[in-house]
Amino acid sequence: PETVRMLRGRLEVSVQDRNALRIQKLLELWYFTRAQEVFRNRLSALLPTTLWVSTPTALKLQVMQTQWGNCSPGGTITLNPHLVKAPRDCIDYVILHELCHLKEHNHGPAFWTLLERVMPNWERHKARLDGMAEMMLQK
């Protein structure tokens, strides 16, 4: 059977035929599935800190070239599945950033004040994420 699994910190891909395209598709599916699980868990863990969010937030995954996430006017948070490759504090930064947009819809002073309140060291996590972005966005 074709499988992808994490083994001692490395991804192991098992296939019957060594086809680069098939291996790439299996890895994309594995990352997408893993991202759904990780992001839902982190969103659940972070929601209690966001007192302005009164209803469960819809979560969607979409590969994006220049963004880690976004928040629609209707309140759906979309995250880039490649973000799952980042450390947990960076994932939390992106999720909290998007949750702040549920209250403050732009990047005005009130938005940054709110983000600072829920994640005082957000700038450090953003810088760390920015520093590894190119590597994580590679397929």
Secondary structure as GFF3:
##gff-version 3
##sequence-region A 1 139
A	DSSP	beta_strand	3	7	.	.	.	ID=ss1
A	DSSP	beta_strand	10	14	.	.	.	ID=ss2
A	DSSP	alpha_helix	20	46	.	.	.	ID=ss3
A	DSSP	three_ten_helix	47	49	.	.	.	ID=ss4
A	DSSP	beta_strand	59	61	.	.	.	ID=ss5
A	DSSP	beta_strand	69	71	.	.	.	ID=ss6
A	DSSP	beta_strand	77	79	.	.	.	ID=ss7
A	DSSP	three_ten_helix	81	85	.	.	.	ID=ss8
A	DSSP	alpha_helix	88	100	.	.	.	ID=ss9
A	DSSP	alpha_helix	109	118	.	.	.	ID=ss10
A	DSSP	alpha_helix	122	137	.	.	.	ID=ss11
###
